[in-house]
């Protein structure tokens, strides 16, 4: 049961850490990012094909719980849409043999589509 609370606890800790290291004047831009409108359009657009494929697959079977199955298809499509939007931004570059760094400015900017 405690493992279910690990992800939200980790998220709260990460947000708390970011708030501690960012100056108060940067909180608003870190929260919304600079590409919120871009993400608002692209995440659903990129999720349409996975949703159509998932719904087509569901129709081929005989679901005993159609509401739950539809919910999971939408969740899958939304997750894939968000992943496809941030995928080009998540390119890693090696700065040394032992460390990796993201190409974006800040953790909040990298995750602005997912916030």
C-alpha positions as CSV (number, residue, x, y, z in Angstrom):
1,X,0.0,0.0,0.0
2,X,2.8,2.4,0.8
3,X,4.3,2.1,-2.7
4,X,1.2,3.7,-4.1
5,X,2.1,6.9,-2.2
6,X,5.7,6.9,-3.4
7,X,5.0,8.7,-6.7
8,X,2.9,11.6,-5.2
9,X,5.4,11.9,-2.3
10,X,8.3,12.1,-4.8
11,X,6.4,14.7,-6.8
12,X,5.8,16.9,-3.7
13,X,9.4,16.6,-2.7
14,X,10.6,17.6,-6.2
15,X,8.2,20.6,-6.3
16,X,9.4,21.7,-2.8
17,X,13.0,21.4,-3.8
18,X,12.4,23.5,-7.0
19,X,10.6,26.1,-5.0
20,X,13.5,26.3,-2.6
21,X,16.1,26.8,-5.2
22,X,14.2,29.2,-7.5
23,X,13.7,32.9,-6.6
24,X,10.1,33.9,-6.0
25,X,10.1,36.0,-9.1
26,X,10.6,32.9,-11.3
27,X,7.8,30.8,-9.7
28,X,5.1,31.8,-12.2
29,X,7.2,31.1,-15.3
30,X,8.4,27.8,-13.8
31,X,4.8,26.8,-13.1
32,X,3.3,27.6,-16.5
33,X,6.3,27.4,-18.7
34,X,6.5,29.3,-21.9
35,X,4.8,26.8,-24.1
36,X,1.5,26.0,-22.4
37,X,-0.6,27.0,-25.4
38,X,1.6,24.9,-27.7
39,X,1.1,21.9,-25.4
40,X,-2.6,22.5,-25.0
41,X,-3.0,22.0,-28.7
42,X,-0.4,19.3,-29.4
43,X,-1.0,16.9,-26.5
44,X,-4.6,16.1,-27.6
45,X,-3.6,16.2,-31.3
46,X,-0.9,13.6,-30.8
47,X,-3.2,11.6,-28.6
48,X,-5.9,11.2,-31.3
49,X,-4.3,8.4,-33.2
50,X,-3.5,6.3,-30.1
51,X,-7.0,6.9,-28.9
52,X,-8.5,5.8,-32.2
53,X,-6.3,2.7,-32.2
54,X,-7.2,1.8,-28.6
55,X,-10.9,2.3,-29.2
56,X,-10.7,0.2,-32.4
57,X,-8.9,-2.5,-30.4
58,X,-11.6,-2.4,-27.7
59,X,-14.4,-2.8,-30.2
60,X,-12.7,-5.9,-31.5
61,X,-13.0,-7.5,-28.1
62,X,-15.8,-8.0,-25.6
63,X,-15.1,-5.8,-22.6
64,X,-17.0,-6.7,-19.5
65,X,-16.4,-3.2,-18.0
66,X,-16.7,-0.7,-20.9
67,X,-16.5,2.4,-18.8
68,X,-13.2,1.3,-17.2
69,X,-11.9,0.2,-20.6
70,X,-12.7,3.5,-22.2
71,X,-11.1,5.4,-19.3
72,X,-7.9,3.4,-19.6
73,X,-7.9,3.9,-23.4
74,X,-8.2,7.7,-22.8
75,X,-5.5,7.6,-20.2
76,X,-3.2,5.7,-22.5
77,X,-3.9,8.1,-25.4
78,X,-3.2,11.2,-23.1
79,X,0.0,9.7,-21.8
80,X,1.2,8.8,-25.2
81,X,0.3,12.3,-26.6
82,X,2.2,14.0,-23.8
83,X,5.2,11.7,-24.3
84,X,5.2,12.4,-28.0
85,X,5.1,16.1,-27.4
86,X,8.1,16.1,-25.0
87,X,10.1,13.4,-26.8
88,X,12.1,15.8,-29.0
89,X,12.8,18.0,-26.0
90,X,14.2,15.1,-24.0
91,X,17.3,14.6,-26.1
92,X,20.3,14.0,-23.8
93,X,23.8,15.3,-24.5
94,X,26.9,14.0,-22.7
95,X,28.9,16.6,-20.8
96,X,31.4,14.2,-19.4
97,X,31.9,10.5,-19.2
98,X,29.9,10.3,-15.9
99,X,27.1,12.8,-16.2
100,X,24.2,13.6,-18.5
101,X,22.3,16.9,-18.8
102,X,19.2,18.0,-20.5
103,X,19.3,20.5,-23.3
104,X,16.5,22.7,-21.9
105,X,16.9,25.5,-19.4
106,X,15.3,24.2,-16.3
107,X,13.4,21.2,-14.9
108,X,10.2,23.2,-14.9
109,X,10.7,24.2,-18.6
110,X,11.3,20.6,-19.6
111,X,8.2,19.5,-17.9
112,X,6.0,22.5,-18.8
113,X,3.8,20.3,-21.0
114,X,3.2,17.8,-18.3
115,X,2.4,20.2,-15.5
